[in-house]
């Protein structure tokens, strides 16, 4: 009987102890979060952000914050971002890897985006996005779906049939998720390119026309559509559209993503 009482008492103590440990852990996490927010305020908002993006002071302020807590993923991302914009991909990737290490859910899809648009390590980008989707599901980063970047990566790897399949699936997903008004001219442009590269010129024209409905002066679409028209024998129509595309290109009616000031997007035409 005494053994039973002792056992019950011991179990009760263990349960209470586990609960206390859990509560202490939550308190500790809350304190850490508050401490990290203070470091971010001091060394990022009131530190790095008061200096030029590419300055040594930007990096030094962030380093001061990381010296206090090297597990703050946001500081690592902010340390990496200027490197990518300067074309220093190898250095920047070391920093963004640390951001992913300390907060995978927030930063892995961003890293995958960087690998696609900046570093041009397309197979790594695909692997990063596919892994992220398995862990956390499909979604959007920097305004586009994960499959958009996966399809774009396959385009750049000359795996055009795979790219077409991805873009087709992605457009179906977006139509279901957001509706037709959500479809972006860049999604449609690259979907059309995947058909163009497989010599499906009629299919490409059909998609390019949809892109031109939302961006009528999109020069790249006009140029590639003109080539499709030429390939199917519509030479006069192709000439007129080619001229129009060149005029619009020189006017700046090209791919208008924010990051084009740092990187030329796939199939973007240089107009100078």
C-alpha positions in Angstrom: 0.0 0.0 0.0 2.8 2.3 0.9 4.5 1.5 -2.4 1.3 2.4 -4.3 1.0 5.7 -2.5 4.6 6.5 -3.2 4.2 5.7 -6.8 1.0 7.9 -7.1 2.8 10.7 -5.3 5.8 10.3 -7.6 3.6 10.4 -10.8 1.9 13.5 -9.4 5.2 15.2 -8.8 6.4 14.3 -12.3 3.2 15.7 -13.9 3.6 18.9 -12.0 7.2 19.1 -12.8 6.6 18.6 -16.5 4.0 21.4 -16.5 6.3 23.7 -14.6 9.0 23.0 -17.1 6.7 23.7 -20.0 5.5 27.0 -18.5 9.1 28.0 -17.8 10.0 27.2 -21.4 7.2 29.4 -22.7 8.3 32.2 -20.4 11.9 31.8 -21.5 10.8 31.9 -25.2 8.8 35.1 -24.6 11.7 36.7 -22.9 14.0 35.7 -25.8 11.5 37.1 -28.3 11.4 40.4 -26.4 15.1 40.5 -26.2 15.5 39.8 -29.9 13.0 42.5 -30.8 15.1 44.9 -28.7 18.2 43.9 -30.6 16.4 44.3 -34.0 15.2 47.8 -32.9 18.6 48.9 -31.8 20.8 47.5 -34.5 18.5 47.3 -37.5 15.7 49.9 -37.3 17.8 52.4 -35.4 21.1 51.1 -36.7 21.7 49.6 -40.2 18.6 51.2 -41.7 20.0 54.7 -41.0 22.9 54.0 -43.3 23.3 53.4 -47.0 22.3 49.8 -48.1 25.8 48.9 -49.4 27.8 50.7 -46.7 30.2 49.1 -44.3 28.1 50.7 -41.5 25.0 48.6 -42.6 27.0 45.4 -42.1 28.8 46.5 -39.0 25.5 47.5 -37.2 24.0 44.1 -38.0 27.2 42.3 -36.9 26.8 44.1 -33.5 23.3 42.7 -33.2 24.4 39.2 -34.2 27.2 39.4 -31.6 24.4 39.7 -29.0 22.3 36.9 -30.5 23.4 35.0 -33.5 20.1 33.2 -33.8 18.1 36.2 -35.1 17.1 35.0 -38.6 15.9 38.5 -39.7 19.4 40.0 -39.1 21.0 37.3 -41.2 18.5 38.0 -44.1 19.1 41.7 -43.9 22.9 41.1 -43.9 22.5 38.9 -47.0 20.1 41.1 -49.1 22.6 43.8 -50.1 25.1 41.2 -51.1 22.6 39.7 -53.7 21.9 43.2 -55.0 25.6 43.7 -55.6 26.0 40.4 -57.3 28.0 38.9 -54.4 26.0 35.7 -54.4 28.5 33.3 -52.7 28.9 35.6 -49.7 25.2 36.4 -49.5 24.2 32.7 -49.7 26.3 32.0 -46.6 24.2 34.6 -44.7 20.8 33.5 -46.0 21.6 29.9 -45.1 21.9 31.1 -41.5 18.5 32.8 -41.8 17.0 29.6 -43.0 18.8 27.7 -40.2 17.1 29.8 -37.5 13.7 30.3 -39.2 13.1 27.9 -42.0 9.4 28.6 -42.5 10.0 32.3 -43.0 13.1 32.3 -45.1 13.5 29.1 -47.1 11.1 30.1 -49.9 12.9 33.5 -50.1 16.2 31.7 -50.4 14.8 29.6 -53.2 13.6 32.8 -55.0 17.2 34.2 -54.7 18.6 31.1 -56.2 16.3 31.4 -59.2 16.3 35.1 -59.9 19.7 36.2 -58.6 22.2 33.3 -58.3 20.8 31.4 -61.2 21.4 28.0 -59.5 18.2 26.6 -60.9 18.4 23.0 -59.8 19.1 24.2 -56.2 16.1 26.6 -56.5 13.8 23.7 -57.6 15.0 21.5 -54.7 14.5 24.3 -52.2 11.0 25.1 -53.4 10.0 21.4 -53.6 11.3 20.8 -50.0 9.5 23.8 -48.7 6.2 22.7 -50.3 6.5 19.3 -48.6 7.1 20.9 -45.3 4.7 23.9 -45.3 2.5 23.6 -48.5 2.2 25.7 -51.6 2.3 29.5 -51.5 3.7 32.8 -52.8 7.0 34.6 -52.4 7.9 38.0 -53.9 4.4 38.1 -55.5 4.6 34.8 -57.4 3.8 31.2 -56.7 6.5 28.7 -55.9 5.6 26.8 -59.1 6.1 30.0 -61.1 9.8 29.9 -60.1 10.0 26.2 -60.5 8.7 26.5 -64.0 11.0 29.4 -64.8 13.9 27.3 -63.5 13.0 24.4 -65.8 12.9 26.9 -68.7 16.4 28.0 -67.9 17.5 24.4 -67.8 16.1 23.9 -71.3 13.6 21.3 -69.9 10.7 22.9 -71.8 8.1 20.2 -71.5 8.5 20.1 -67.7 8.3 23.9 -67.6 5.0 23.8 -69.6 3.5 21.2 -67.3 4.4 23.3 -64.3 3.1 26.5 -65.7 -0.2 24.9 -66.8 -0.7 23.4 -63.3 0.2 26.7 -61.7 -2.3 28.7 -63.8 -5.0 26.2 -62.8 -4.0 26.6 -59.1 -4.1 30.4 -59.4 -7.5 30.4 -61.1 -8.9 28.2 -58.4 -7.1 30.1 -55.6 -7.5 33.7 -56.7 -9.6 33.9 -59.9 -8.8 35.0 -63.5 -8.2 38.6 -62.6 -5.2 37.5 -60.5 -3.3 36.0 -63.5 -0.2 38.1 -64.2 1.1 38.9 -67.6 4.5 37.5 -66.6 3.0 34.1 -65.7 1.4 34.1 -69.1 4.6 35.2 -70.9 6.7 32.4 -69.6 3.9 29.8 -70.1 3.8 31.0 -73.7 7.6 30.8 -73.9 7.5 27.1 -72.8 5.2 26.4 -75.8 7.3 28.6 -78.2 10.5 26.6 -77.3 8.7 23.4 -78.2 7.7 24.9 -81.6 4.0 25.0 -80.6 3.6 28.4 -82.2 -0.2 28.4 -82.3 -0.3 27.5 -78.7 2.2 30.1 -77.8 0.3 32.8 -79.7 -2.9 31.9 -77.8 -1.1 32.4 -74.5 0.8 35.6 -75.6 -2.5 37.1 -76.6 -3.8 36.6 -73.1 -0.7 38.3 -71.7 -1.3 41.3 -74.1 -4.8 41.7 -72.8 -3.4 42.7 -69.4 -0.2 44.4 -70.7 -0.9 45.6 -74.3 2.5 47.2 -74.8 4.6 44.3 -73.4 7.5 44.4 -75.8 8.9 40.9 -75.2 5.6 39.3 -75.8 5.2 41.2 -79.0 8.6 40.2 -80.2 8.2 36.5 -79.4 4.7 36.5 -80.9 6.0 38.2 -84.0 8.5 35.3 -84.3 5.7 32.8 -83.9 3.8 34.5 -86.7 6.8 34.4 -88.9 7.2 30.7 -88.3 3.6 30.0 -89.4 4.0 32.1 -92.5 2.3 35.3 -91.5 5.2 37.5 -92.5 3.6 40.8 -92.9 1.7 40.6 -89.6 5.0 39.5 -88.0 6.9 42.6 -89.4 4.3 45.0 -88.1 4.3 43.5 -84.7 8.1 43.3 -84.6 8.3 47.0 -85.3 5.7 47.8 -82.6 7.6 45.5 -80.1 10.9 47.4 -80.8 9.2 50.8 -80.3 7.6 49.7 -77.0 10.8 48.1 -75.8 12.8 51.3 -76.3 10.0 53.1 -74.5 10.7 50.9 -71.5 7.6 48.7 -71.8 9.5 45.6 -70.8 9.5 43.2 -67.8 8.6 45.6 -65.0 9.5 43.7 -61.8 11.3 45.6 -59.0 14.3 43.4 -59.2 15.1 44.1 -62.9 17.3 47.0 -61.8 19.6 44.3 -60.3 19.0 41.3 -62.6 17.9 40.7 -66.1 15.0 38.3 -66.1 14.9 35.2 -68.4 14.0 36.0 -72.0 14.1 39.8 -71.2 15.5 41.7 -74.2 18.1 44.4 -73.8 16.9 47.5 -75.6 20.2 49.5 -75.5 
